Amino acid sequence: MRDYWGHFIKRFWENCYTSEGCLGGAIWAGFDEVFLLPKSPVGYGAWGIVDEWRRQKPEYWHVKKAYSPIRIDVSEVPNPGTGQPLDIPVKNWFNHTHLDELQAELRAGTNRQDLVFPRIPPGGEGTLRVPARDWKDGDVLEVRVYGQGGVFLDQFQIHIGERKLTFPSVKGPAPKVHEDTQSVTVQGRDFQIVFDKGAGLIREGVFRGKKLLEGGPFLNLGSTRLAPWWLINLRHSSTADEVIIHLVGAHVARRGSGPNMNMSLEIHIDGQGLITTEYTLRNPVKDANEVGLAFALAAGIDRLSWDRKALWSAYPPDHIGRPQGTAQRNSHDVHRVYRHEPAGPWAADAKDFFLFGPDDPGDRGTNDFRSLKENIWWAACGLAGTSLGVKAEADGSASARAEVWPDGKVQFNINHLWAYTDLGYGVSMPKIALDAGYKNTVRLRLTEEV
């Protein structure tokens, strides 16, 4: 949610700046109005852009970027060719300052050099020229901009060439299938996935001798409570490259009653451990805030890594909305006691004394670990002490969210639709409503590269 505020803040200021007349806006609460009294916290809410300890929260960077007078809106530019300069479009949203009054620094790998802004007047547009070099597709340039006295103003990252991510395709040979009265076991070269015949869902998934999966795929509708799952039909088939588990079931209050949600799944498992699940919802969806599938992962999962399309091209290294990163499930904060100043950044907090009281044990994961990562190319959960894990593969249109259960297991949600329905202040998104027959696909890979 806190990362989503960036979209609204950006839209708000862009509408203000480009209109013919605007009275402007204000930050209602610059810091969290949370007061840590001796017995328990009181206050009006954690709605600031810095917290009660004056640490920057995700909204701080969004405000800085949205209101920045240096506008570089591109994050990818075509390769200009070896020996050619690169021109980056730039806008000047200052009221009185020409851009040549600023200093710019280019960082490319370990190389740094100063750039010179042209004399672009307030409200004007132009280009920032980067001198010729041996450009390579995939190069990443970082431009940092400073004002008078070396005050940091903004930063941008620009990729050379179109960024393309590809994943290994389905590859055989198909795993073996073993069946008994209790289960269906899909056995690959490096993995074993056991489906329970009672529920039809995964009981466990082992990869290279380590248990990674402990359940799923479950339907995830966010905060919408679903009735218990009942299996209607389970069968399996095979191709040259895959085993296919065919499931039909329903979420119903009790067996024999009308369905709350009827769903069918086709779970394709190839010879390398790629699990591709196509799900179809047979009933309409009303008032959901997420739509996707979830898998239960082992309690030993200790990190979440990702690569995604982000709102801005550049972020601080600990921002929950950064394009790429790894979030640790736990941090120093698990040992923090009430009213003691935290030692790390807000993203590493695992306790919230305002919401859960002065004796909050934490155990929910850090803010970074459990925050929704929107528009992912991929997101992966890793097993502690190993490079093994599970990796959701997507096309930039899905989101991923890790949720720690009370027993320590991690629910890994891969959503195709999501909405922030309770923000208020005129910016809430409508709840998700779908007609019967909605379908989508989740790709989850057992991997040794997390």
N, C-alpha and C positions, 0 to 999 in steps of 0.2 A: 504494500500500500504506500509506504513512504517513498519508494522509487517512482510510483505512478504520479505523485504530486508534481514531478518535473514536467510532465506533459501539460498539465493545467497551467502551471506558472509560466511556461514558455508561451503558450497560446494567449494567456492574459496580457503579457507585456507586448507581444507582437501585435496584438489587436490595438493596444493603447498607442504604440509608437506610430503605426501606419494610419491611424484615424486622423481626421482633420482637427478634431478637438477632443481632448480627454483630460479629466481632472486628475488622473493618476490613481495610484493605489497605495496601500500601506500594509506592512507586516503587523498583524494584530498582536501577536506575542512573539517577541524575538527569542525568548528562551522558555523552556518548559516551566510552567507554573506549578511546580511540584516542590513541596517543602518537607524535608526529612526531619520531623520533630522527634524528640527522644523515644516516645512510645510507638508511634506509627506515622506514616507519611500522610499529609493532607495537601490539598491544592485543587486546581481547576482542570488540569490535564497536561499531558505531555505533547503539547502542540507547538512547541518552538522549533526554530531551526538550529538552536544549540540546546543542550540539555541542562539540567540543574547544576552540573559541574562545569558548564561552559565548554563542553566538547562539541565539535561539529557533528551534526546529524546529517542524514542523506539530503534533507531539504536545503541545507546550507549551500551545497554545491549547485543544486538546481537553481536557487535564487541567483547565485553569482553568474552562472552561465546564461540564464534567461535574460538578465538585465545587462549583460556585457555589451559595451558599445562597439566592440570589435566582432564583426559577424563574418565568420567563415563557415558556410553552411555545407560545404562538400566534405565528405570523408573518404571518397575515392576519386582519383583523377586518371585519365588515360595516360599511358606511357608516352612521353613526348619523343622518345627516341634518343639513342646515344648521342651525346655531344650537343643536345638541345636544352635550352632553359625550360623551366616549368613555371607556368603562370597559374596562380591560385586566386580565384575570385574572392574579393573582400569588400565589405560594406562598412562605412563609418557612421555609427549611430551616436557619436558624440554631438553635443550641442555647440561646442566652441572650439574643440581641438581638431587640428589637422593630423592625419595619421603619421606624417613624417616627423611629428614631435615625439613619437614613441620609438622604443627599441624592440627589435625582434631578434630572436635567437633560433636557429635551426639546429635540431639534433637528429642525426641519422646514425644509428648504431653508436659507436664511440666517437664519432666526428661531431664537432660543433663549429658553427660559423655564424657571424652576425648577418642579418638581412636588413635591407633598407626599404621602408615603406615609401611609396610615392606620395606626393602631396595631394591626398584625397581630402576634400573639404568636409565639414560636418554635413551629414545627410547624403554624402556622395558615395559612389561605387568605383571600383578599379580593380587592379590585380597586384598581388605581391609576387615578385619574380624571384625564383630560386635559380641560381647560376647553373649552367650546364654541368652534367656529370654523366657517368656511365649508369643510366637508369636500368633497373631490373624490376620486372613484374614481381610484386610481393614486397618490395621495399616499403618501409614505414617511416614517414617523416613526422617529427614532432616540432611544432612551432610554438614558442613561448613568447608572450608579449609583455613588455614592462613599460610603466609610465615614468613620470618624473621621479628622480631619486631612486630608480630601480625597483619601484613598487610593482609587484606581480599583478597583472591584470587578467590574463587568460591563457589558455593553452589549447592546442588542437593536434589531433593525429590524423594523418592523411596517408592512405594506402595508394601505392602506384599500381595501376591496372585493376581490372575487376577481380574482386575476391571471390574465389570459387572453392567450395568444400565438397568433396565427394567421399563416399563411404564404400567399403567393399560390398559387392553385390552378393546375392545368394550363391552359396557354393556347397557342393556335395563332397563326398557321397552322403546320402541321407542317413541319419542315425538309425540305430536298431530300436525296435519296440518290444518290450517284455510286458506281459499282462498277467495279473492274477486276480483273485476275487476282490482285493482291496484297492488295487492301484494299477495305473498304466505308467510304465517307466520308459522314458526316451533316453537312450544311451548313445552319446557321441564319443569321439576319440578322447576329448579332454573334459567332458561334462556328463552329468546325469541329472535329468529333471523328472521328478515323480509327481504325477497327478493323482489326486485322491478321487476314487470312484464315487464316494458319497457326495462330495460337493462339486466334483468336476474340475476343481482349480488346483493350482500348484501346491503341493505339500512341502517340497523342498527342491532347491536347485544347487548342485555342487559343481564347482569348476576348479580343476587342478587340485582336487583334494580339499577345497575350502567351501563351506556352505555360504552361499551368497543370498539365495532366494528362500523365503519362508512363507510365501503366500502370493496369491494373485493369479491372473489379473482381476482386480476389483473395479467395478464402476465407481468413479468419483464424481459426485455432484456438489462438491464443496460442503457448505454448511447444511445442505438439504439432507435430512435424515432418511435413510433407506431402510425398508423392512428387511428381515433376514433373507439370505439368498438360498434358493432351492433349485437343485438340478432337475431338469426335465429330461435331457437326452445327452449322452456322451458317446462319441464314436471316433475312430481315427482312421487315417488313410496315409499313403505315402506316394511320393514322386521320386525321381532319380536323385533329387537334391534335398528334399525336405520330408519331414513327418508333419502331418496336419492333424491337429486335435479339433474336432467339431463339437461345440458346446451350445446347448440351448438351456436357458434357465430363467428364473424370475425372482424378483424381490417381492415377497408376499408376507403378510402378517402371520399366516399359518398355511400349511399345505392344504390345498383345496379351495382356498379363498381367492377372490379376484386379484389379479396382479397389480402391484404397485408400479413395477417396471419390469417388462419382459425384455430380455437381451439375448442375442446370439453372438458367439465368438468363433472365429477361425484362427487358431494359433499355429503358425508355421514355424518350424524349428529346423534350421539347416545344419549341415555337418560341422560348421564352425562355431555354433552357439549363438547365432542370430535368431532372436525370437520376435517374429512379426505378427502382431495381433490386430485383426480387423474386427471391430465391434459394431453392432447394429442395434439401435434402441427401437423397440417395437411399440413403445407408448410415447405420447408427448411428454416433453419436459417443461415444467413450469417453475419459475421462481428459483432457478439455480444460480450460483455464482461461479461455478466451475463445471466443466464437462471434459472428462477424459478417463484415463485408466490409472490404476495405482498398483504397485507391487510392494509386498512386505519384504524388507531386507533384514539381514542378520544384525544383531545388536552390536557387532564389532565394526560396523560402518562408522568411520570417523572423519570423513571429509566429503565435500561436494565441489566438483570442478565443472567449468562450463566455458562455452564460447557462444556469443549471442550478438544480435543486432541491438545496439543501445541507442538511447536518445541522443547523447552527445558523443563526439569522437574521442574525448579524453576525460579521464576521471582521476581522482586521488586513488592511491593503491589500495585503500581499505574501504572504498565506497561499495555498498551492496549492489549498485547498478552498473559496475564496471563491465566492459565488454567481455573480458576474459579474466579468470581468476580461480582460486581455490579457497574455499571457506572451511575452516576447521569446525568440527562439531562442538568441541569443548575448548576452553581457554582458561587462563589464570582466574577468570571471573567466577568460576565455580566455587572458589574459596573465599570470595569477598563476603563480608558481613555488613549488615545494615549501618549506614551513615559513614562508612569508610570510603574514601575517595578511590574510584577505580583506577587501575594502573595502565589500562590500554584504551584503545579507541572505542567509540560507541558500538561499532560493528562487532566487536569481540565480546560484548556483554551477553551473559547467559542468565542473568537475573533481572527482574523488574519489580522492585519493592513497592512501587506505586500501585501496580495492578494486582500483585500477589501477596503483598504484606511484608513486614520486616523479617519474617522467617522463611522467605521464599527459598526453596532448595535448588531452584534452577531446573536442571535435567531436561530442558526443552531444546537444547542446542543454542548456539550463539545466534545473534540477530542476523549475521551474515549467512550462516548455514541454513536457517529455516525461512529466509526471505524468498519470495517468488522471483524466479529468473525468467523474464519474458523473452519471447522471440528467439528461442535457442536454435543454434545449429546443432549443438550437442550439449548434454549434461551428464555427468558421471558421478556415481557414489563409489568411494574406495574403501576397502577393508583394511583396518589398522594393521600396520606392520608388514604390509604386502603392497604390490602394485596391481593386485586383482580387484575387480569391481564390475559394476554393470553400467552401461553407457546407453542413454537414450539418444537416438539419431533423428534429426528433423531437418526442416527446410527453412527455418527462420520464422515459422508461423505458430510454433507450439511454445508452451512454457513448462518449467519444471519447478517442483517445490518438495523439499524434504521435511518430513514431520516426525518427530520422535514420540514413540508410544510410551506409556507408563512402564512397560516391561523392558524398555531399552531398544526394541526393534525400531527400524526406520521405515516409514511409509514413503515411498518414492512416487510422487504424483506427476504424471505427464499429461498435461491438459491441452486441448485444442481450442477451447473457449474459456474465457475468464472475464469477470467483471467485478468492479469495486462498487458495491451496491449501497453502502451505508456511510459514505463520506460526508454527506450533507453539503451545506453551503452552495447549493446549485451545481455541484460538479459530480454528483453520484451518477454511476452508470446504471442503465436499466437492467433488471434481472434477466437472465437468459431464458428464453422460451423457444422450444424446438418442436416441430411437427414429428409425428411418428415416422420412423424410417431413417432417422439421422444415422450416418455411419462415418467412421474414420479409422485411421490405422496408426498404431504405435510400434516403433522399432526399438527393441531393447537388446543390446549385445553383451554377452559375457566376454570380458576382456582382461588382458594382463597389462593394459596401458593406462592406468589411472594414477 
